[in-house]
Amino acid sequence: MSKKPTAAMKRNLDRLVENITTGDDSEDYQRERGYLDEYIRQGTTPFTHRWYDDFLEKDCEVSYTATQVIYDLRMELCIPLAEFLQAPSESLFRAMMAKSYFLTMGYVRHHLTGRPRIPYISVSNSYFAFLASLFFSRDEQSLSFAALQTIIANPDECIRPQETDAARTLIPLSFRLAQDHLALPIDQTQADLFAFSELYQTAYAGFDSSDAEQVKQIFNDLADYHIRQSRDDEKGYPEFEYTLERWMPWEILALLRLRTQKGLDNSMISHPLITPFLPFVGLELGGFFDDAQKNLRRAVFKEFGYQPVVDL
């Protein structure tokens, strides 16, 4: 029997939505949306928030770079995601992809700055940003993958990527997809540090098969693994520790999207985690970009003089 998303996963998602929309963090997100608008219209960065702290009895301030603002706004994905899980629809799926664009573009802009790594840009979200980019254009794919490689080469000094569970799943998957399916240049020395687990080796070898039973089993196994790894672990580093990644199985969605692009049938696949997404994984790219995403894209590329391969 397929594993189902747990009640705890649902509670965590509901709490995240509440916190961002009406809770303690709602003012911060509203302020950062204003900063994003300034960046798009005027190229402003960094931004400084000043306030008087009654408890400390002094003036305080905190600064944000444009990368941090873009990256932080990825959390707003939880709002359309929660609605989508209640009643899946094309419009909500497109809204989710529009919010997911902030995740990918946070890494794109970070890469374009030329900095090897900054504290709030994590190794773990770098492979989610790349896997999400398979729903965007060639530019987002190549730049987010370049960011992933740079960040893996300059990891957090406390946690090496090789020590995480993703070292045998999502990291080698990202390298293989980049090389085999997107024809992106890879650092082979880095790639050789990461090898598939047996489950992921089997899945990668057969995800684009036309054998219905094989494909059904592969995606069922991937989804069950995703749910098992959607947990906190003080002694280890499971792939899906945080709420958004627990509900957005980017590794599975990326493989499903590649199947649709190859003209392969997905109708045999059924699992509680991924069934809501199945009708929408093949949607055309253009619909994931509303004016806000297009303007953000133009602003980032203009700031760094990057000439996109794909003009949206």
C-alpha positions as CSV (number, residue, x, y, z in Angstrom):
1,M,0.0,0.0,0.0
2,S,1.3,3.5,-0.9
3,K,2.3,5.7,1.9
4,K,0.2,8.8,2.4
5,P,1.3,12.3,3.5
6,T,0.9,12.5,7.3
7,A,-1.3,14.6,9.4
8,A,1.8,16.3,10.9
9,M,2.8,17.4,7.4
10,K,-0.6,19.0,6.9
11,R,-0.5,20.8,10.2
12,N,3.0,22.2,9.4
13,L,1.7,23.5,6.1
14,D,-1.3,25.1,7.7
15,R,0.9,26.8,10.3
16,L,3.3,28.1,7.6
17,V,0.4,29.6,5.7
18,E,-1.0,31.3,8.8
19,N,2.4,32.6,9.8
20,I,3.0,34.2,6.4
21,T,-0.5,35.6,5.8
22,T,-1.6,36.8,9.2
23,G,1.0,35.7,11.8
24,D,4.3,37.1,13.1
25,D,6.1,37.1,9.7
26,S,3.3,38.6,7.6
27,E,4.6,42.2,7.9
28,D,8.1,41.0,6.9
29,Y,6.8,39.4,3.7
30,Q,4.7,42.5,2.9
31,R,7.8,44.6,3.3
32,E,9.9,42.3,1.1
33,R,7.3,42.4,-1.6
34,G,7.7,46.2,-1.5
35,Y,11.5,45.8,-1.8
36,L,11.0,43.5,-4.7
37,D,8.9,46.1,-6.5
38,E,11.7,48.7,-5.9
39,Y,14.3,46.3,-7.3
40,I,12.3,45.6,-10.4
41,R,11.3,49.3,-11.1
42,Q,14.5,51.0,-10.0
43,G,17.2,48.4,-9.6
44,T,17.5,49.2,-5.9
45,T,19.6,47.0,-3.7
46,P,20.4,46.5,-0.8
47,F,17.4,47.5,1.3
48,T,17.5,48.7,4.9
49,H,14.7,48.4,7.4
50,R,14.9,50.6,10.4
51,W,12.8,50.6,13.6
52,Y,12.8,51.5,17.2
53,D,12.9,48.4,19.5
54,D,10.9,49.1,22.7
55,F,12.4,46.2,24.5
56,L,16.0,47.1,23.7
57,E,15.1,50.8,23.9
58,K,17.2,51.7,20.9
59,D,17.1,52.2,17.2
60,C,17.7,49.1,15.1
61,E,18.2,48.3,11.5
62,V,18.7,45.3,9.2
63,S,19.7,45.2,5.6
64,Y,18.6,42.8,2.8
65,T,20.2,42.1,-0.6
66,A,18.0,41.6,-3.6
67,T,19.0,37.9,-3.6
68,Q,17.8,37.6,-0.1
69,V,14.5,39.3,-0.8
70,I,13.9,37.1,-3.9
71,Y,14.9,33.9,-2.0
72,D,12.7,34.7,1.0
73,L,9.6,35.2,-1.1
74,R,9.8,31.6,-2.2
75,M,8.0,30.8,1.1
76,E,4.8,32.3,-0.3
77,L,4.5,29.1,-2.4
78,C,2.7,27.7,0.7
79,I,-0.4,29.8,0.0
80,P,-1.4,28.5,-3.5
81,L,0.0,25.0,-2.5
82,A,-2.4,24.7,0.4
83,E,-5.3,25.6,-1.8
84,F,-4.1,23.3,-4.6
85,L,-4.0,20.3,-2.3
86,Q,-7.6,20.9,-1.3
87,A,-8.8,21.4,-4.9
88,P,-6.2,20.9,-7.6
89,S,-6.6,23.1,-10.7
90,E,-4.5,24.4,-13.5
91,S,-4.8,28.0,-12.3
92,L,-3.5,27.1,-8.8
93,F,-0.7,24.9,-10.3
94,R,0.4,27.9,-12.4
95,A,0.2,30.1,-9.3
96,M,2.5,27.6,-7.5
97,M,5.0,27.6,-10.3
98,A,5.0,31.5,-10.3
99,K,5.9,31.4,-6.6
100,S,8.4,28.6,-7.1
101,Y,10.2,30.9,-9.6
102,F,11.5,32.9,-6.6
103,L,13.3,29.8,-5.4
104,T,15.1,29.3,-8.7
105,M,15.7,33.0,-9.4
106,G,17.2,33.4,-5.9
107,Y,20.0,31.0,-7.0
108,V,20.2,32.4,-10.5
109,R,20.9,35.9,-9.1
110,H,23.3,34.5,-6.5
111,H,25.3,32.8,-9.3
112,L,25.3,36.0,-11.4
113,T,26.9,38.0,-8.5
114,G,30.0,35.7,-8.7
115,R,30.0,35.0,-5.0
116,P,30.8,31.4,-4.1
117,R,28.4,31.1,-1.2
118,I,26.5,33.2,1.3
119,P,25.0,32.0,4.6
120,Y,21.3,32.0,3.8
121,I,21.8,30.3,0.4
122,S,21.8,26.6,1.3
123,V,23.2,23.5,-0.4
124,S,19.9,21.7,0.1
125,N,17.7,24.3,-1.6
126,S,20.2,24.6,-4.5
127,Y,19.1,21.2,-5.9
128,F,15.5,22.0,-5.3
129,A,16.0,25.2,-7.2
130,F,17.5,23.3,-10.1
131,L,14.9,20.6,-10.2
132,A,12.2,23.3,-10.2
133,S,13.9,25.0,-13.1
134,L,12.9,22.1,-15.4
135,F,9.5,23.9,-15.4
136,F,11.2,27.1,-16.6
137,S,13.5,28.0,-19.5
138,R,17.0,27.0,-20.6
139,D,18.5,30.1,-18.9
140,E,17.0,29.3,-15.5
141,Q,18.2,25.7,-15.9
142,S,21.8,26.5,-16.8
143,L,22.2,29.3,-14.3
144,S,20.6,27.5,-11.4
145,F,22.7,24.4,-12.1
146,A,25.9,26.5,-12.2
147,A,24.9,27.9,-8.8
148,L,24.4,24.3,-7.5
149,Q,27.9,23.3,-8.6
150,T,29.5,26.4,-7.1
151,I,27.7,26.0,-3.8
152,I,28.6,22.3,-3.5
153,A,32.2,23.2,-4.1
154,N,31.9,25.8,-1.3
155,P,29.7,24.1,1.3
156,D,28.8,25.0,4.8
157,E,31.8,24.2,6.9
158,C,29.6,22.3,9.4
159,I,27.8,20.0,7.0
160,R,29.5,18.5,3.9
161,P,27.1,17.6,1.1
162,Q,28.6,14.1,1.0
163,E,27.3,13.6,4.6
164,T,23.6,14.2,3.7
165,D,21.1,11.6,2.5
166,A,20.8,13.7,-0.7
167,A,24.4,12.6,-1.6
168,R,22.8,9.3,-2.9
169,T,19.6,10.7,-4.2
170,L,18.9,14.4,-5.2
171,I,22.5,15.5,-5.8
172,P,23.5,12.7,-8.3
173,L,20.0,13.1,-9.8
174,S,20.7,16.7,-10.5
175,F,24.1,16.0,-12.1
176,R,22.6,13.2,-14.3
177,L,19.6,15.2,-15.4
178,A,21.9,18.2,-16.2
179,Q,24.3,16.1,-18.3
180,D,22.0,13.5,-19.9
181,H,18.8,15.4,-20.5
182,L,19.7,19.1,-20.6
183,A,23.2,18.8,-22.1
184,L,24.6,21.2,-19.5
185,P,28.3,21.2,-18.8
186,I,29.1,19.5,-15.5
187,D,32.2,19.4,-13.2
188,Q,32.9,15.6,-13.5
189,T,35.2,15.7,-10.4
190,Q,32.3,17.0,-8.3
191,A,29.8,14.6,-9.9
192,D,32.0,11.6,-9.1
193,L,31.7,12.4,-5.4
194,F,28.0,11.4,-5.5
195,A,26.6,8.0,-6.4
196,F,23.0,6.8,-6.6
197,S,21.4,4.6,-3.9
198,E,20.0,1.4,-5.3
199,L,16.5,2.8,-5.3
200,Y,17.5,5.9,-7.2
201,Q,19.7,4.0,-9.6
202,T,16.7,1.8,-10.5
203,A,14.4,4.8,-10.8
204,Y,16.8,6.8,-13.0
205,A,17.4,3.9,-15.3
206,G,13.7,3.3,-15.9
207,F,11.8,6.5,-15.3
208,D,11.4,7.1,-19.0
209,S,10.4,3.6,-19.8
210,S,7.2,2.8,-21.7
211,D,6.7,-0.3,-19.6
212,A,3.6,0.7,-17.6
213,E,4.1,-1.6,-14.6
214,Q,7.8,-0.7,-14.3
215,V,7.0,3.0,-14.4
216,K,4.2,2.7,-11.9
217,Q,6.5,0.8,-9.4
218,I,9.3,3.4,-9.9
219,F,7.2,6.4,-9.1
220,N,5.4,4.6,-6.2
221,D,8.8,3.8,-4.7
222,L,10.1,7.3,-5.2
223,A,7.0,8.8,-3.6
224,D,7.1,6.4,-0.6
225,Y,10.7,7.2,-0.1
226,H,9.9,10.9,-0.2
227,I,7.4,10.5,2.6
228,R,9.7,8.4,4.7
229,Q,12.3,11.1,4.4
230,S,9.9,13.9,5.2
231,R,11.0,14.1,8.9
232,D,13.2,15.9,11.4
233,D,16.3,14.0,12.4
234,E,18.7,15.3,15.0
235,K,21.3,12.7,14.0
236,G,21.1,12.9,10.3
237,Y,20.2,15.0,7.3
238,P,17.1,13.7,5.4
239,E,16.3,15.3,2.1
240,F,12.9,16.7,3.1
241,E,13.2,18.3,6.5
242,Y,11.2,21.4,5.7
243,T,7.5,21.9,5.0
244,L,7.6,23.1,1.4
245,E,9.9,20.3,0.2
246,R,7.7,17.7,1.9
247,W,4.7,18.7,-0.1
248,M,6.5,19.7,-3.4
249,P,8.2,16.5,-4.6
250,W,10.5,18.4,-7.0
251,E,12.5,15.3,-7.9
252,I,9.4,13.4,-8.9
253,L,7.8,16.4,-10.7
254,A,11.0,16.9,-12.7
255,L,11.0,13.3,-13.9
256,L,7.3,13.5,-14.7
257,R,7.8,16.6,-16.7
258,L,10.6,15.0,-18.7
259,R,8.3,12.1,-19.4
260,T,5.7,14.4,-20.8
261,Q,8.2,16.2,-22.9
262,K,9.3,12.9,-24.4
263,G,5.6,12.1,-25.3
264,L,5.3,9.4,-22.7
265,D,2.1,8.4,-20.9
266,N,1.8,9.1,-17.2
267,S,-1.8,7.7,-16.7
268,M,-0.6,4.5,-15.0
269,I,1.0,6.5,-12.1
270,S,-1.0,6.8,-9.0
271,H,0.2,7.8,-5.5
272,P,-1.4,10.1,-2.9
273,L,1.6,12.4,-2.9
274,I,1.8,13.0,-6.6
275,T,-1.6,12.3,-8.1
276,P,-2.8,15.9,-7.6
277,F,0.1,17.2,-9.8
278,L,-0.2,14.7,-12.7
279,P,-2.6,16.5,-15.0
280,F,-0.5,19.6,-14.9
281,V,3.2,18.6,-15.2
282,G,3.2,19.0,-19.0
283,L,1.8,22.5,-19.1
284,E,3.5,25.0,-21.5
285,L,6.3,27.1,-20.0
286,G,4.8,30.5,-20.8
287,G,1.9,30.2,-18.5
288,F,4.2,29.9,-15.5
289,F,5.4,33.5,-16.0
290,D,3.0,36.3,-15.1
291,D,4.1,39.9,-15.5
292,A,5.8,39.9,-12.1
293,Q,8.0,37.0,-13.0
294,K,8.8,38.4,-16.4
295,N,9.7,41.7,-14.9
296,L,11.9,40.1,-12.2
297,R,13.7,38.1,-14.9
298,R,14.4,41.1,-16.9
299,A,15.6,43.1,-13.9
300,V,18.0,40.4,-12.8
301,F,19.4,39.8,-16.3
302,K,19.7,43.5,-17.0
303,E,21.6,44.1,-13.7
304,F,24.3,41.7,-14.6
305,G,24.3,42.2,-18.4
306,Y,23.2,38.6,-19.0
307,Q,21.7,38.0,-22.5
308,P,19.1,35.3,-22.2
309,V,18.9,32.4,-24.7
310,V,15.1,32.3,-24.3
311,D,13.3,35.6,-24.5
312,L,9.9,35.6,-22.6
